[in-house]
Amino acid sequence: MKISYVTNYDAMDIHNWSGLGYSIAKMLENQHAEIDYVGNLELQTNIVLRLKQRIYKRLTGQCFELEREPFVAGSFARQIQLKLKTDTDIIFSPASTPISLLKTNKPKVFYTDATFAGMLGFYDAFSNLTKESIRHGNYLEQKALDSVALAIYSSDWAAKSAMDDYHINPAKIKVVPFGANVQNNLQYDDIKNIIQNRKKEVCNLLFIGVEWKRKGGDIAIKITERLNELGIKTQLHMVGAKKIPIETLPGFVIDHGFVSKATEEGRNRINDLLATSHFLLLPTRADCTPVVYSEANSFGLPCISTNVGGISTIIRDNVNGKTFDLDTDVNEWCNFIIDYFTDAKKYNDLCLSSFSEYQNRLNWNVAGIEIMKLLKEI
């Protein structure tokens, strides 16, 4: 199968979209698809759009989103047309916008983690858009969904929005969770050894997030503080933020700063933390389906997070972790951690079932097999 893989950025740069654009492309290649990269699309605007952006920002403080403009989406479509090979079988994108206005007799498919409607008011970046940007964003999302042969989402939450907010036939909506952006070949016996080697006298919690506030860094600190007050010696390892917005960090917080997965050293540091920690703790305020949960499970590391966005598709309560409502009292989070950390068998079983979730659902090979099957049915 020959696939034109469309991104408006360089899909080979793993810093774009947490490396997902890269991982999805490699997933398709690993299923023996022939990939033609159609990327680095130029964001072409005009003087009217640039003036609107400045005026909105100056007069209202609102964001006029250029990438949600039909003029820009039309320019993407024209650039794609010029780059498409005539013998391509499918046009595939890890986003809806670049192919929303692309007219072609080839089937179009996208695979992403949210709809435009689902993101409105959810992320800060989608909470202060102009009415014009909202109208045009919904227009382009509708055009994309109407024109694709298949819309694949990483969660039930996103798929439900496509059906409810854009009235799309459920038959062309599919859910395939993202895999883990880690490179390891750990087997069942390896995971058992990793679990056995985790410290028994200190509970190590791991927080990974560049956007510290959105990811709930402050909540993670409160949970760790309370665990220590309850007599469970606990350390919180924080990774991702270049600067944590707290003048003096508590002694139980270990700040690892930003760690780049682009380097072997960075990957090794993160892998070591995933192996030696007891739980991934990410009380995020807004997220779709972060791949860090799959990555944690690949090391037999259970995930504790919030029931927002599409997270409940990834984390199954008491199978590979636990999700809580955002307003849940800190003590409830602590009770879950204490219950498992102080019971060796329960903790061991949870870790092993977390690894099983990774093996059976949350890896790119499983995702690739499912997606290639769907593409062949088009």
C-alpha positions in Angstrom: 0.0 0.0 0.0 1.3 3.4 -1.0 0.4 6.1 1.5 0.9 9.9 1.2 1.6 11.0 4.7 0.6 14.6 5.2 1.8 16.9 7.9 2.2 20.7 8.0 5.5 20.1 9.9 8.5 17.9 9.5 7.3 14.4 10.6 10.8 13.3 11.2 11.3 15.8 14.0 10.2 14.0 17.2 9.7 17.3 19.0 6.6 18.0 17.0 3.4 16.9 18.7 5.3 14.8 21.4 6.8 12.7 18.6 3.4 11.4 17.5 3.7 12.5 13.9 6.9 10.5 13.7 5.7 7.5 15.6 2.5 7.1 13.5 4.5 7.3 10.2 6.9 4.6 11.5 4.0 2.5 12.6 2.7 2.5 9.1 6.1 1.7 7.7 6.5 -1.2 10.1 3.3 -2.6 8.6 5.1 -2.6 5.2 3.3 0.5 3.8 5.3 2.6 1.4 5.3 6.1 2.8 5.7 9.3 0.8 6.2 12.1 3.2 4.2 15.2 2.2 5.2 17.7 4.9 6.7 21.1 5.9 3.6 22.8 4.4 4.0 26.6 4.3 1.5 28.6 6.3 0.5 31.1 3.6 -1.5 34.1 4.7 -2.4 37.5 3.3 -2.4 41.0 4.6 -6.1 40.9 5.6 -5.6 37.9 7.9 -2.4 39.3 9.4 -4.2 42.6 10.2 -7.1 40.8 11.7 -4.8 38.8 14.0 -3.1 42.0 15.2 -6.4 43.9 15.6 -8.1 41.2 17.6 -5.1 40.8 19.9 -4.8 44.5 20.5 -8.5 45.4 20.9 -9.9 42.2 22.5 -6.9 40.1 23.6 -8.5 37.2 21.7 -6.6 34.8 19.5 -7.3 34.8 15.8 -6.1 31.3 14.8 -4.5 31.5 11.4 -4.4 27.7 10.9 -8.2 27.6 11.3 -8.7 30.0 8.4 -10.2 28.5 5.1 -7.7 30.6 3.2 -4.8 28.8 4.9 -6.4 25.4 4.7 -6.9 26.0 1.0 -3.2 26.8 0.6 -2.4 23.6 2.4 -4.6 21.7 -0.1 -2.9 23.3 -3.1 0.6 22.5 -1.7 -0.5 18.9 -1.1 -1.9 18.6 -4.6 1.5 19.6 -6.1 3.4 17.1 -4.0 1.0 14.1 -4.4 2.3 11.2 -6.4 -0.2 9.9 -9.0 0.1 6.2 -7.8 -0.7 6.9 -4.2 -3.4 4.7 -2.7 -4.4 6.6 0.4 -3.9 10.1 1.8 -3.2 9.8 5.5 -2.7 12.6 8.0 -2.2 12.7 11.8 -4.5 15.8 11.8 -7.7 16.9 10.2 -7.0 20.5 9.2 -4.2 20.0 6.5 -6.5 17.7 4.4 -9.8 19.4 5.2 -10.2 21.2 1.9 -8.1 18.8 -0.2 -10.2 17.6 -3.2 -9.1 14.3 -4.6 -10.4 11.0 -5.9 -8.1 9.1 -3.5 -9.5 8.1 -0.1 -8.5 10.4 2.8 -7.9 9.3 6.4 -6.8 11.0 9.5 -5.7 9.7 12.9 -5.7 12.1 15.8 -6.7 12.6 19.4 -9.4 15.2 19.4 -12.0 17.2 17.4 -12.0 21.0 17.3 -15.3 21.1 19.2 -13.8 18.8 21.9 -10.9 21.2 22.4 -12.9 24.4 22.7 -12.7 25.6 26.3 -10.7 22.6 27.3 -7.1 23.7 26.7 -6.2 27.3 27.4 -5.1 27.8 23.8 -8.7 27.0 22.8 -10.3 29.1 25.5 -9.8 32.6 24.1 -10.5 32.2 20.4 -12.4 34.8 18.4 -15.9 33.9 17.2 -14.6 33.9 13.7 -11.9 31.4 14.5 -14.4 29.2 16.3 -16.8 29.4 13.3 -14.0 28.6 10.8 -12.5 25.9 13.0 -15.8 24.1 13.1 -16.3 24.6 9.4 -12.9 23.0 8.5 -13.5 20.1 11.0 -16.9 19.4 9.4 -15.4 19.5 5.9 -12.6 17.1 7.0 -15.0 14.7 8.6 -17.5 14.8 5.7 -14.8 14.2 3.1 -12.7 11.5 4.7 -13.3 7.8 4.1 -12.2 7.1 7.7 -11.7 9.2 10.9 -9.6 7.3 13.5 -9.3 8.7 17.0 -7.2 7.6 20.0 -10.1 7.7 22.4 -13.9 7.1 22.8 -14.2 10.7 24.0 -12.9 12.1 20.7 -14.9 9.7 18.7 -18.1 10.7 20.5 -17.5 14.3 19.8 -17.2 13.6 16.1 -20.5 11.9 16.1 -22.3 14.2 18.5 -20.9 17.6 17.5 -20.5 17.0 13.7 -23.2 14.3 13.2 -20.9 11.9 11.5 -22.0 8.4 10.6 -20.5 6.1 13.4 -19.6 3.6 10.7 -16.6 5.7 9.5 -15.4 6.6 13.0 -13.0 4.2 14.7 -11.0 4.2 17.9 -7.4 3.0 18.1 -5.3 4.0 21.1 -1.9 5.5 20.6 1.2 3.4 21.3 4.2 4.1 23.4 7.0 6.3 22.1 9.7 4.2 23.8 12.2 1.8 22.4 12.5 -1.2 24.6 12.1 -4.9 24.2 11.1 -5.7 27.7 9.5 -9.1 28.3 7.4 -10.5 31.1 10.4 -11.7 33.1 12.1 -8.4 32.7 9.1 -6.6 34.1 9.0 -9.0 37.1 12.6 -8.1 37.9 12.0 -4.4 37.5 9.0 -4.6 39.9 11.1 -6.6 42.4 13.9 -4.1 42.3 11.7 -1.1 43.1 12.5 0.3 46.6 10.2 -0.9 49.4 11.0 1.8 52.0 10.2 4.9 49.8 7.3 5.4 47.5 8.6 7.1 44.3 6.0 9.0 42.3 6.8 10.2 38.8 5.3 13.3 37.2 6.1 14.0 33.5 4.8 17.1 31.9 6.2 20.2 30.2 3.1 22.3 30.9 3.4 22.1 34.7 0.2 23.8 35.6 -2.1 22.1 33.0 -0.6 18.8 33.9 -1.5 19.3 37.6 2.0 19.7 39.0 0.6 21.6 42.0 -1.9 18.8 42.7 0.9 16.2 42.5 2.8 18.1 45.1 -0.2 18.2 47.4 -0.8 14.5 47.1 2.9 13.8 47.9 2.8 16.1 50.8 -0.2 14.4 52.2 1.3 10.9 51.8 4.3 12.0 53.9 1.9 13.4 56.5 0.2 10.0 56.6 3.5 8.3 57.4 4.3 7.0 53.9 7.7 8.2 53.0 7.3 9.5 49.4 9.4 11.3 46.8 8.0 13.1 43.8 10.2 13.1 40.7 9.2 15.9 38.3 10.3 15.8 34.7 9.5 18.2 31.8 9.2 21.7 33.1 12.2 23.9 32.5 11.3 25.9 35.6 8.7 24.9 38.2 6.8 28.0 39.3 7.5 27.6 43.0 10.2 29.6 44.7 11.3 27.0 47.2 10.4 23.3 46.4 9.6 21.0 49.2 12.4 18.5 50.2 10.4 15.6 48.9 10.4 17.0 45.3 13.2 16.0 43.0 13.3 18.4 39.9 14.8 16.7 36.9 14.0 19.6 34.6 13.4 19.2 30.9 14.7 15.9 29.5 14.9 15.5 25.7 13.9 12.2 24.1 15.9 13.3 21.1 19.1 12.2 22.8 20.1 8.8 24.0 21.1 10.2 27.4 17.6 11.7 27.7 15.8 8.5 26.7 17.9 6.5 29.2 17.1 8.9 32.0 13.4 8.7 31.4 13.5 5.0 31.0 15.4 4.7 34.3 12.7 6.8 36.1 9.9 4.7 34.5 11.6 1.5 35.8 12.4 2.7 39.3 9.2 4.6 40.2 6.1 3.0 41.8 3.4 5.1 40.1 3.1 7.6 37.3 1.2 10.5 38.9 -0.4 12.9 36.4 -3.4 14.8 37.9 -3.9 16.7 34.6 -6.5 19.4 34.2 -6.8 19.0 30.5 -5.5 16.2 28.2 -6.6 14.1 25.3 -4.7 10.8 25.4 -1.0 11.4 26.4 1.3 8.6 25.3 3.2 8.8 28.6 0.6 6.4 30.0 1.4 3.8 27.4 5.1 4.4 28.0 4.7 3.9 31.7 2.7 0.7 31.2 5.6 -0.6 29.0 7.7 -0.7 32.2 4.9 -2.2 34.3 4.3 1.2 35.9 0.7 1.9 36.9 -0.8 5.3 36.1 -2.8 7.5 38.4 -4.5 10.4 36.6 -7.7 12.4 36.1 -10.9 11.3 34.3 -10.7 14.1 31.7 -10.6 14.0 27.9 -9.9 10.6 26.5 -7.8 9.3 29.4 -10.4 6.7 30.6 -9.9 4.9 27.2 -6.2 4.4 28.1 -6.4 3.9 31.9 -8.7 1.2 33.2 -9.4 1.5 36.9 -7.5 -1.2 38.9 -6.2 -2.7 35.8 -3.4 -0.4 34.7 -4.0 2.4 37.2 -6.8 4.6 38.4 -8.5 7.8 37.3 -10.1 10.4 39.6 -12.4 13.3 39.0 -10.6 16.7 39.1 -12.4 17.7 42.3 -11.6 14.5 44.2 -10.2 15.1 47.7 -6.5 14.6 47.9 -7.0 11.9 50.6 -8.8 9.6 48.1 -5.7 9.7 45.8 -3.6 8.9 48.7 -5.8 6.0 49.9 -5.4 4.4 46.5 -1.6 4.8 46.5 -1.3 3.5 50.1 -3.6 0.6 49.4 -1.4 -0.8 46.7 2.0 0.4 47.9 1.6 -1.3 51.3 0.3 -4.6 49.8 3.1 -6.3 47.9 0.9 -8.8 46.1 -1.7 -6.2 45.0 1.0 -3.9 43.8 2.7 -6.7 41.9 -0.5 -7.8 40.2 -1.3 -4.2 39.2 2.1 -3.7 37.7 1.9 -7.0 35.7 -1.6 -6.2 34.5 -0.3 -2.7 33.5 2.3 -4.4 31.3 -0.3 -6.6 29.9 -2.3 -3.6 28.8 0.7 -2.3 27.0 1.4 -5.6 25.3 -2.3 -6.1 24.3 -3.6 -2.6 23.6 -1.1 0.2 24.0 1.8 -0.3 21.6 2.4 0.8 18.0 2.5 -2.7 16.6 -1.1 -3.5 17.8 -2.2 -0.1 16.6 -0.5 -0.6 13.2 -2.1 -4.0 12.6 -5.6 -2.5 13.4 -5.1 0.6 11.3 -3.7 -1.3 8.3 -6.7 -3.6 8.5 -9.0 -0.6 8.5 -7.2 1.0 5.5 -7.4 -2.2 3.5 -11.2 -2.3 4.0 -11.7 1.2 2.5 
